[in-house]
Amino acid sequence: MRVLQITAFSGWGCTGRIAMGIHNALVEQGHESAIAWGRTNTAPADVKTFQIGNRLDQQMHGLYTRITDKCGFGSKGVTKEFLKKIDEYDPDLVQLHILHGYYINLEVLFDYLKEKKIPVVWTFHDCWAFTGHCPYFDLVGCEKWKTGCHDCQQKAHHPTSWLMDNSRWNWKKKRELFTGVDNLTIVTPSKWLAGLVKESFLKDCRVEVINNGINTNDFKPTKGTFREDHGLENKKIVLGVSSTWCKSKGIDDFIELSKKLPNDYKVVLVGLSKEQLATLPKQILGIERTDSVHQLAEIYTTADVFVNPTYEDNYPTTNLEALACGTPVITYDTGGSVEATMESGHGAVVKQGDINGLMESIFKHNSDTREKHSLFQCDANLNYKEYVKLYENVLGLR
């Protein structure tokens, strides 16, 4: 079996690590694998990779999107050149990841896939494939994606448009392109997103759920000196972790929460920018993003409770990391963020925006022991093997 993955990021970031994990699982089982990438590649040198386009084309595609609101419909020339590489590689199956990274043309790619009748597995890391513009719509409570997008409330959000609103055209064009693939299987990391797909114009497609996972060798109860280093020996630590902090990730809610918690509690936020650190209230200990997995596991383990007040999310790995390190998770009833908490039985789900509900759940569920054990495990390597099984099933090999 020869598989080609198409992704914005190879090796880098969450989706890039997933692509690499799938690649490794394929190779381990004796299959051929290659990764085509458009934005960033940090894969080892022994991984077969193809670059799609170049930085200048991405900038032009990004500018085109800013003006026209047609993300995914630039990059025609580089996509046509890329099709020659697909022909040369001659894959049995194509695995798609994020396509809204200003690096590939949807119409050129999908017309080719239909013509060649190549089986396609497409992992939805967000909702963008079936909306007219946005990756998520929960924050504004929009349901236009079900019947036809128009007058987008979020055109200023990624993928940003400065001028035009082409959400109606985008929705219709995506429906035309994506519904005509003979052998398309959609993978979602959460049951929540699978349910949305079944309400969209892709409702007739095969949909499979393969959860995101984590490296359970890295994320496990890990002792350290974080509490002592920051003078928190007599505090209960309420932890939040995000790669970026913004309104949709709940930073405003954390600030409000920090004002309500008793003095023996301390909010710790990891992943803040220097600008955000400068404006934090004194009730919050802010830490910049860390690339040290060991340090992050130590912080998760040290915390008494992990809080994820996200307003838009699929199946966040931060919840998995906290649970694997022995810390209960409290999250808003947002998307797939509730699933690991509910399945593990450790933590609570709170209505979006209910700060008092967060506080009550923190009092109830914070851990009172320093000797922790893993509360839930979602091993990424096992999930990557599920992809291989799916490919074999799609191709009639099992």
C-alpha positions in Angstrom: 0.0 0.0 0.0 1.4 3.4 -1.0 -0.1 6.4 0.9 0.5 10.1 0.2 -0.4 12.6 2.9 -1.2 16.3 1.9 -0.8 18.7 4.8 0.2 22.3 5.6 2.6 21.1 8.2 4.9 18.1 8.2 6.3 17.2 11.6 5.6 20.6 13.1 2.7 21.4 15.3 -0.2 19.2 16.2 -1.3 18.3 12.7 2.3 17.9 11.6 2.9 15.4 14.4 -0.2 13.5 13.4 1.1 13.3 9.8 4.5 12.0 11.1 2.8 9.5 13.4 0.7 8.1 10.5 3.8 7.9 8.4 5.7 6.0 11.0 2.8 3.6 11.6 2.7 2.9 7.8 6.4 2.3 7.5 6.5 0.0 10.6 3.9 -2.2 8.9 5.7 -2.4 5.7 3.8 0.1 3.6 5.1 3.0 1.5 4.5 6.5 2.7 5.2 10.1 1.6 4.2 13.5 3.0 3.5 16.5 0.7 3.6 19.8 2.7 2.9 23.4 2.0 4.0 25.5 4.9 6.5 23.9 7.3 8.5 20.7 7.2 10.5 19.4 10.2 10.3 15.7 9.3 13.6 13.7 9.5 15.7 13.5 6.4 14.8 9.8 5.8 11.1 10.7 5.3 10.0 11.0 1.7 8.5 14.5 1.3 7.3 16.8 -1.4 7.1 20.6 -1.1 4.0 22.2 -2.5 4.7 25.7 -3.9 6.9 28.3 -2.1 6.8 31.1 0.3 6.1 33.8 -2.3 3.1 31.9 -3.6 1.8 31.5 0.0 2.0 35.2 0.5 0.2 35.9 -2.8 -2.5 33.3 -1.8 -2.8 35.0 1.6 -3.2 38.4 0.0 -5.8 37.0 -2.4 -7.7 35.7 0.5 -7.5 39.0 2.4 -9.1 40.8 -0.6 -11.5 38.2 -2.0 -12.4 35.9 1.0 -11.6 32.9 -1.3 -9.2 30.9 0.8 -8.2 27.7 -1.0 -8.7 29.1 -4.4 -5.3 30.7 -5.1 -2.1 28.7 -5.8 -3.3 27.3 -9.2 0.1 27.1 -10.8 1.9 25.4 -7.9 -1.0 23.0 -7.5 -0.8 21.9 -11.1 2.9 21.4 -10.7 2.3 19.3 -7.6 -0.1 17.1 -9.5 2.9 15.9 -11.6 4.5 14.7 -8.4 1.4 12.8 -7.4 1.4 11.1 -10.8 5.0 10.1 -10.3 4.4 8.8 -6.9 1.2 7.0 -8.0 -0.4 6.6 -4.5 -3.1 4.0 -3.8 -4.7 6.4 -1.3 -4.4 10.1 -0.4 -4.8 11.3 3.1 -5.7 15.0 3.5 -5.2 17.2 6.5 -5.5 21.0 6.7 -6.1 22.6 3.3 -6.7 26.2 4.4 -3.1 27.2 4.7 -2.7 29.3 1.6 -0.7 26.7 -0.3 -3.0 24.6 -2.5 -5.9 25.1 -4.9 -9.0 23.1 -3.9 -10.6 23.1 -7.3 -7.5 21.9 -9.1 -6.8 19.2 -6.5 -10.3 17.8 -6.2 -10.9 17.8 -10.0 -7.7 15.7 -10.2 -8.7 13.3 -7.4 -12.1 12.8 -9.0 -10.6 12.2 -12.5 -8.0 9.7 -11.2 -10.6 8.0 -8.8 -8.0 7.9 -6.0 -9.5 6.9 -2.7 -9.4 9.8 -0.2 -9.3 9.9 3.6 -9.7 13.4 4.9 -9.1 14.3 8.6 -11.1 17.3 9.7 -9.1 19.1 12.3 -11.9 21.8 12.5 -15.1 22.7 10.7 -13.7 24.7 7.7 -14.4 22.1 5.1 -18.2 22.5 5.3 -18.5 26.2 6.1 -18.3 29.3 3.9 -15.5 30.8 5.8 -14.7 29.9 9.5 -13.0 26.9 11.1 -15.5 27.2 14.1 -18.8 28.9 14.5 -19.7 28.2 18.2 -18.5 31.6 19.5 -21.2 33.4 17.5 -23.8 30.6 17.5 -24.1 30.5 13.7 -25.9 27.7 12.0 -25.9 29.0 8.4 -23.4 26.3 7.4 -26.3 23.8 7.5 -28.2 25.3 4.7 -25.9 27.8 3.0 -23.5 30.4 4.4 -23.9 34.2 3.8 -23.2 37.5 5.5 -20.4 35.9 7.6 -20.0 37.4 11.1 -16.5 36.1 11.3 -14.9 37.2 8.0 -12.3 39.2 10.0 -11.2 36.0 11.7 -8.9 33.3 10.2 -8.8 33.0 7.3 -9.1 36.7 7.4 -10.8 38.8 4.7 -10.3 42.6 4.9 -12.8 43.5 2.1 -15.2 41.0 0.5 -17.6 38.5 2.0 -17.7 35.4 -0.3 -19.0 33.0 2.2 -22.0 32.1 0.1 -19.8 31.4 -3.0 -17.3 29.4 -0.8 -20.0 27.2 0.7 -21.5 26.4 -2.7 -18.1 25.7 -4.3 -17.0 23.5 -1.5 -20.3 21.5 -1.7 -19.7 21.1 -5.4 -16.1 19.9 -5.1 -16.3 17.8 -2.0 -19.5 15.9 -2.6 -18.4 14.5 -5.9 -15.5 12.3 -4.7 -16.4 8.7 -5.3 -14.5 7.1 -2.4 -14.2 9.7 0.3 -13.9 8.8 4.0 -13.9 11.6 6.6 -12.1 11.1 9.9 -13.0 13.3 12.9 -11.1 13.4 16.2 -14.3 13.8 18.2 -17.8 12.4 18.2 -19.0 16.0 18.3 -17.5 16.9 15.0 -18.7 13.6 13.4 -22.2 14.7 14.4 -21.7 18.1 12.7 -20.5 16.4 9.5 -23.7 14.4 9.4 -25.7 17.7 9.5 -23.7 19.3 6.7 -23.6 18.8 2.9 -21.2 15.9 3.5 -23.8 13.9 5.4 -23.7 11.1 2.9 -20.0 10.4 3.3 -18.5 7.7 5.4 -17.4 9.2 8.7 -15.0 7.5 11.2 -13.9 8.8 14.6 -10.2 8.5 15.4 -9.3 10.5 18.5 -6.3 12.7 18.8 -3.7 11.1 21.1 -0.6 12.0 23.1 2.8 10.5 23.8 2.0 8.6 27.0 5.7 8.1 27.6 6.1 11.9 27.9 2.8 12.8 29.6 2.6 10.9 32.8 2.8 11.8 36.5 6.1 13.7 36.8 7.7 15.0 39.9 9.4 18.4 40.0 10.0 21.6 41.9 7.6 23.9 40.1 5.5 24.6 43.2 8.6 25.4 45.3 10.3 27.4 42.5 7.3 29.7 42.4 6.5 29.9 46.1 3.2 28.0 45.7 3.7 25.5 48.5 0.5 26.5 50.3 -1.6 27.2 47.3 -4.0 25.1 45.3 -3.0 25.5 41.6 -5.7 26.0 39.0 -3.9 25.4 35.6 -4.7 26.5 32.1 -2.5 25.6 29.1 -2.8 26.8 25.5 -0.5 27.4 22.5 -2.1 30.8 22.2 -4.4 32.7 24.5 -7.4 34.7 23.2 -11.1 35.3 24.0 -12.2 32.0 22.3 -9.7 30.1 24.5 -11.2 31.6 27.6 -8.5 34.0 28.8 -11.1 36.6 29.9 -12.9 33.9 31.9 -9.6 33.0 33.6 -9.1 36.6 34.6 -12.6 36.8 36.0 -12.2 33.5 37.8 -8.9 34.6 39.4 -10.7 37.5 41.0 -13.3 35.2 42.6 -11.1 32.4 43.9 -10.1 32.4 47.6 -6.5 33.5 48.5 -5.4 29.9 48.9 -5.9 29.3 45.2 -3.6 30.4 42.4 -4.3 30.5 38.7 -1.3 29.5 36.5 -1.5 30.0 32.7 1.0 28.5 30.3 1.5 29.8 26.8 1.1 33.5 27.2 2.8 36.1 25.0 5.2 38.7 26.5 2.5 41.3 25.9 -0.1 39.3 27.8 2.3 38.7 30.7 2.8 42.4 31.1 -0.9 43.0 31.6 -1.9 40.0 33.8 -3.6 40.7 37.1 -1.5 39.8 40.2 -3.8 36.8 40.9 -2.4 35.0 37.9 1.0 33.5 37.4 1.8 33.7 33.7 4.3 31.5 31.9 5.4 31.7 28.2 5.0 28.8 26.0 7.5 26.0 26.8 8.9 23.5 24.3 10.0 21.3 27.1 7.7 18.3 27.3 9.2 17.3 30.6 8.6 20.7 32.1 5.0 20.7 30.9 4.3 17.3 32.3 5.7 18.5 35.6 3.4 21.5 35.6 0.4 19.4 34.8 1.3 17.0 37.6 1.8 19.7 40.1 -1.6 21.4 39.4 -4.6 20.5 41.6 -7.0 20.9 38.7 -6.8 21.7 35.0 -9.4 24.1 33.6 -10.2 24.5 29.9 -12.8 27.3 29.5 -12.6 27.1 25.7 -15.5 28.4 23.5 -14.3 26.6 20.3 -12.5 23.3 20.2 -12.5 19.8 18.6 -10.7 17.3 20.8 -8.0 19.3 22.7 -4.9 17.4 23.6 -4.3 19.6 26.6 -7.2 17.8 28.3 -5.6 14.5 27.5 -2.2 15.6 28.8 -3.6 16.8 32.1 -5.5 13.6 32.7 -2.5 11.5 31.8 -0.5 13.4 34.4 -3.1 12.6 37.0 -4.9 16.0 37.1 -8.8 16.2 36.8 -10.1 18.4 34.0 -12.9 20.9 34.1 -14.1 22.2 30.8 -16.9 24.2 29.2 -19.6 22.2 27.3 -17.8 23.1 24.1 -17.5 20.8 21.1 -15.4 17.7 21.7 -13.7 19.2 24.7 -16.1 17.4 27.0 -15.4 13.9 25.7 -12.2 13.0 27.5 -13.5 14.4 30.7 -16.7 12.4 30.5 -15.0 9.2 29.4 -12.4 9.4 32.2 -14.9 10.2 34.9 -12.4 12.7 36.4 -13.5 16.3 36.4 -16.6 18.2 35.3 -18.4 19.9 32.4 -19.7 23.4 33.0 -22.0 25.6 30.9 -20.1 28.1 28.7 -19.4 31.3 30.5 -20.5 30.1 33.9 -17.7 31.4 36.0 -19.4 30.5 39.3 -19.9 27.0 37.9 -16.2 26.8 37.2 -15.4 27.9 40.7 -17.8 25.4 42.3 -16.3 22.6 40.2 -12.8 23.6 41.1 -13.7 23.3 44.8 -15.2 19.9 44.3 -12.7 18.2 41.9 -9.3 19.6 42.8 -6.9 16.7 43.7 -5.7 16.6 47.3 -2.8 14.3 46.9 0.7 14.8 45.5 1.1 11.1 44.7 -0.7 10.9 41.4 -1.5 8.3 38.9 -2.7 8.6 35.3 -6.5 9.2 35.1 -6.9 8.6 31.4 -4.7 7.5 28.5 -5.2 8.1 24.8 -2.0 6.7 23.2 -1.2 8.5 19.9 0.7 5.5 18.5 -2.4 3.2 18.9 -4.5 5.9 17.1 -2.0 6.1 14.2 -2.4 2.3 13.8 -6.1 2.9 13.5 -5.5 5.0 10.5 -3.5 2.2 8.8 -6.4 -0.2 9.5 -8.8 2.3 8.0 -6.7 2.6 4.8 -6.5 -1.1 4.5 -10.3 -1.3 4.9 -10.9 1.4 2.3 -8.7 -0.4 -0.2 -10.3 -3.8 0.5 -7.1 -5.2 2.1 -8.9 -6.4 5.2 
